[in-house]
């Protein structure tokens, strides 16, 4: 073969190989958020809201790479089931259902955040510390086929700043050859907020002042929206770092993805199915508990104003993103 032909052939080979390498590297770009999640997502650099098409792809591409649950075949042989109970999401029925599994050790510790005079709990940190200490014991010394249940509720834990505990509990349980299962129930944020109107009088408040605090991004209120409770519980420390609504939404999604195994959206049937699938527990019918039987009425302006406040607070965006990630909402846009 003439020298000029050999040079041409070698050049073609280099070009083809370079293209293949470039293509393969490019094909991993969707995995970048998942790989970074294994360590620590930089809250200043990561956002699921870059472009219109971005949220659908990036929310779905998150991966629980920090979990090793996949190495076990379901149902898992043993473990600890933790239910993070957000008020007015149907959580009382779930908690009563969990109590029916009386052969499993059960733990909870929570308190009243605001008394009948509208005063905040004087020592929420004491309740939080008690819950954490109790959980630290609850996850120890599991038997080879033992399940335990835990219930986190008002003042129990401050999710936005409790990752150290969440990692510790999971690592402790998994080191024993068992599984840590964290679960939460969410619902439409407007319905959630409206349902809390039923406790206005018990908190010595009025309709006029009930939502006033939401006009400020950091002011504490006598109640917490769904997103605020998930992030900050209701300690009177709402949005303590004064972050934007976008950052609150991003942080909420990150916590769900990194630490929660079951995320149900107003679907108790799905919740039960997932729990039984993971644990192998026998089916017990879930009771209907703590349902408001009275009538709640709202003016058109009250509903419109509340929806605007929830939008400004990030609750609407958070719930929309949760539906995309966990229920397949808007999946037809990806076809």
C-alpha positions in Angstrom: 0.0 0.0 0.0 1.4 3.4 -0.9 2.4 5.6 2.1 -0.3 8.2 1.3 -3.0 5.5 1.5 -1.6 4.2 4.8 -1.7 7.7 6.3 -5.3 8.2 5.0 -6.4 4.9 6.5 -4.8 5.7 9.9 -6.5 9.1 9.9 -9.9 7.6 9.2 -9.4 5.1 12.1 -8.4 7.9 14.5 -11.5 9.9 13.5 -13.9 6.9 13.9 -12.4 6.0 17.3 -12.6 9.6 18.5 -16.2 9.7 17.5 -17.0 6.5 19.4 -15.3 7.8 22.6 -17.1 11.2 22.3 -20.4 9.5 21.8 -20.0 7.1 24.8 -18.9 10.0 27.1 -21.9 12.0 26.0 -24.2 9.1 26.7 -23.4 9.3 30.4 -24.4 12.9 30.9 -27.8 11.9 32.1 -26.1 9.9 34.9 -24.3 12.8 36.3 -26.9 13.8 38.9 -27.1 10.2 40.1 -23.4 9.8 40.5 -23.0 13.1 42.4 -25.9 12.1 44.6 -23.8 9.2 45.9 -21.7 11.8 47.7 -23.1 15.2 48.3 -25.2 17.3 45.9 -23.9 20.9 45.8 -27.0 22.9 46.6 -25.6 25.9 44.8 -24.9 24.1 41.5 -27.7 21.5 41.2 -31.2 22.5 40.2 -34.0 20.4 38.5 -35.4 23.6 36.9 -32.9 24.6 34.3 -35.1 24.4 31.2 -38.6 23.4 30.3 -37.6 19.9 29.2 -35.0 19.6 32.0 -37.3 18.9 34.9 -38.9 15.8 33.4 -35.6 14.3 32.4 -33.6 15.3 35.5 -36.3 14.5 38.1 -36.7 11.1 36.6 -33.0 10.5 36.3 -32.3 10.8 40.1 -31.1 7.5 41.4 -30.8 6.2 45.0 -27.3 5.1 44.4 -26.6 5.6 48.1 -29.0 2.7 48.8 -27.9 -0.9 48.9 -31.5 -2.2 49.3 -31.4 -3.7 45.8 -29.0 -6.4 46.9 -31.9 -8.0 48.8 -34.8 -9.7 47.3 -38.1 -8.4 48.4 -39.6 -8.8 50.9 -36.6 -7.8 53.0 -35.9 -10.2 55.9 -35.8 -7.6 58.7 -35.6 -3.9 59.3 -37.0 -0.6 60.7 -40.0 1.1 59.1 -40.1 4.9 59.7 -43.2 6.9 58.8 -42.7 10.7 58.6 -46.2 12.0 59.4 -47.1 15.4 57.9 -50.3 16.6 59.6 -53.5 16.6 57.5 -52.3 14.1 54.9 -54.2 11.1 56.1 -51.3 10.1 58.4 -53.4 9.4 61.4 -55.0 6.5 59.6 -51.6 5.2 58.6 -50.3 5.5 62.2 -53.3 3.6 63.5 -52.7 1.0 60.8 -49.1 0.6 61.9 -50.2 0.1 65.5 -52.3 -2.9 64.5 -49.0 -4.7 63.8 -48.7 -5.1 67.6 -46.1 -7.9 67.3 -43.6 -5.4 66.1 -41.8 -3.0 68.4 -43.2 0.5 68.0 -41.6 3.9 68.8 -42.7 7.5 68.7 -42.1 10.8 70.4 -43.8 14.0 69.4 -45.5 17.0 71.0 -47.9 20.0 70.5 -46.2 22.8 68.6 -48.8 25.5 69.4 -51.1 25.5 72.5 -54.7 26.7 72.7 -53.5 30.2 73.4 -51.4 30.4 70.3 -48.1 30.0 72.1 -45.2 28.0 70.6 -43.8 25.0 72.5 -41.2 26.4 74.9 -38.8 23.5 74.5 -39.1 21.8 71.1 -35.4 20.9 71.1 -36.1 18.6 74.1 -38.7 16.7 72.2 -36.4 16.5 69.1 -33.5 15.2 71.2 -35.8 12.6 72.9 -36.9 11.3 69.5 -33.4 11.1 68.2 -32.1 9.3 71.3 -35.0 6.9 71.2 -34.4 6.2 67.5 -30.7 5.6 68.1 -31.8 2.8 70.5 -34.6 1.6 68.3 -32.3 0.7 65.4 -29.9 -1.4 67.5 -29.8 -5.1 68.1 -32.3 -6.3 65.4 -33.0 -10.0 65.2 -32.4 -11.8 61.9 -36.2 -11.7 61.1 -37.3 -8.8 63.2 -39.2 -5.7 62.1 -39.7 -2.5 64.1 -41.8 0.5 63.5 -41.2 4.2 64.2 -43.4 7.2 63.8 -42.1 10.8 63.4 -44.6 13.6 63.8 -44.8 17.2 65.2 -41.5 18.3 66.7 -40.0 14.9 66.3 -37.3 15.8 63.8 -36.1 18.7 61.7 -35.7 17.0 58.3 -33.7 19.8 56.6 -31.0 19.4 59.2 -31.4 15.8 60.2 -29.5 14.1 57.5 -26.7 13.0 59.9 -29.3 11.1 61.9 -31.0 9.7 58.7 -27.7 8.3 57.5 -26.8 7.0 60.9 -30.1 5.1 61.3 -29.9 3.6 57.8 -26.2 2.6 58.2 -26.9 1.1 61.6 -29.8 -1.0 60.3 -28.0 -2.1 57.1 -24.9 -3.1 59.0 -27.1 -5.7 60.7 -28.1 -7.2 57.3 -31.5 -5.5 57.5 -33.3 -2.6 55.7 -34.3 0.9 56.7 -37.5 2.0 55.0 -38.5 5.6 55.3 -42.0 6.6 54.1 -44.1 9.7 53.7 -47.6 10.6 52.4 -48.2 13.8 50.5 -51.4 15.5 49.1 -52.4 18.4 47.0 -51.0 21.5 48.8 -54.1 23.6 48.4 -56.3 20.9 49.8 -53.8 20.3 52.6 -53.7 24.0 53.6 -57.5 24.4 53.4 -58.0 21.3 55.6 -55.9 22.9 58.4 -58.6 25.6 58.7 -60.3 23.2 61.0 -57.8 23.9 63.8 -57.9 27.8 63.6 -60.0 28.2 66.7 -58.0 25.6 68.7 -54.9 27.7 68.1 -56.6 30.9 69.2 -56.4 32.4 65.7 -58.7 34.0 63.1 -59.1 33.5 59.4 -57.7 36.9 58.8 -54.4 36.2 60.5 -54.2 32.4 59.7 -52.3 32.8 56.4 -50.8 36.3 57.1 -47.3 34.8 57.9 -47.0 33.4 54.4 -46.6 36.9 53.0 -43.1 36.7 54.4 -40.6 34.0 53.2 -39.2 33.5 56.7 -42.0 34.4 59.3 -43.1 31.5 61.5 -46.8 30.7 61.6 -49.2 28.8 63.8 -49.3 26.1 61.1 -47.0 24.8 58.4 -47.6 24.3 54.8 -46.8 20.8 53.4 -43.4 21.8 52.1 -42.5 23.8 55.2 -43.4 20.9 57.5 -41.4 18.4 55.4 -38.3 20.7 55.6 -38.7 22.4 59.0 -41.4 20.5 60.8 -43.2 23.2 62.8 -40.7 24.5 65.3 -41.3 28.2 64.8 -38.1 28.1 62.7 -39.5 28.4 59.2 -37.0 28.9 56.5 -34.2 29.8 59.0 -31.6 30.5 56.3 -33.9 32.7 54.2 -33.5 30.6 51.0 -35.5 31.1 47.9 -38.6 29.1 47.1 -36.6 27.4 44.3 -34.0 26.3 46.7 -36.7 25.0 49.1 -38.2 22.9 46.3 -34.8 21.6 45.2 -34.0 20.7 48.8 -37.3 18.9 49.3 -36.8 16.8 46.2 -33.3 16.0 47.2 -34.3 14.8 50.7 -37.1 12.6 49.2 -34.7 11.1 46.7 -31.8 10.5 49.0 -33.7 9.2 52.1 -37.3 8.1 51.3 -38.1 4.6 50.0 -41.9 5.1 49.8 -43.4 8.4 48.6 -47.2 8.2 48.3 -49.4 10.9 46.8 -52.8 10.8 48.3 -53.0 7.1 47.8 -53.3 4.9 50.8 -53.8 1.8 48.7 -50.4 2.3 47.1 -48.8 3.1 50.4 -50.1 -0.2 51.9 -49.1 -2.2 48.8 -45.5 -0.8 48.9 -45.1 -1.5 52.6 -46.3 -5.1 52.3 -44.1 -5.6 49.2 -41.0 -4.5 51.1 -41.7 -6.1 54.5 -43.7 -9.2 53.8 -46.1 -8.3 56.5 -49.6 -9.9 56.5 -52.4 -7.7 55.1 -54.4 -5.7 57.6 -57.1 -3.3 56.5 -56.3 0.3 57.2 -58.8 2.1 59.4 -60.2 5.5 58.5 -59.2 7.7 61.4 -59.3 11.4 62.5 -61.4 12.5 59.6 -63.0 15.9 59.9 -66.8 15.4 59.8 -67.8 19.1 59.9 -68.3 21.5 57.1 -65.5 23.9 56.0 -66.6 26.9 53.8 -64.3 29.3 51.9 -64.9 32.3 49.8 -63.5 32.5 46.2 -61.0 35.2 47.3 -59.8 33.1 50.2 -59.0 30.2 47.9 -57.4 32.4 45.3 -55.2 34.2 47.9 -54.2 31.0 49.5 -53.2 29.4 46.2 -51.0 32.5 45.4 -49.3 32.3 48.8 -48.6 28.6 48.3 -47.2 29.2 44.9 -44.9 31.9 46.2 -43.8 29.6 49.0 -42.8 26.8 46.6 -45.5 24.3 47.6 -47.2 24.1 44.2 -43.9 23.6 42.4 -42.8 21.0 44.9 -46.0 19.0 44.6 -45.9 19.2 40.8 -42.4 17.9 40.7 -43.3 15.1 43.2 -46.1 14.0 40.9 -43.8 13.9 37.9 -41.2 11.9 39.8 -43.3 9.5 41.7 -46.6 9.1 39.9 -45.7 9.4 36.3 -47.7 12.6 35.8 -47.0 14.3 32.4 -45.1 11.2 31.2 -46.9 11.5 27.9 -44.7 14.6 27.2 -41.7 12.3 27.0 -43.0 10.0 24.3 
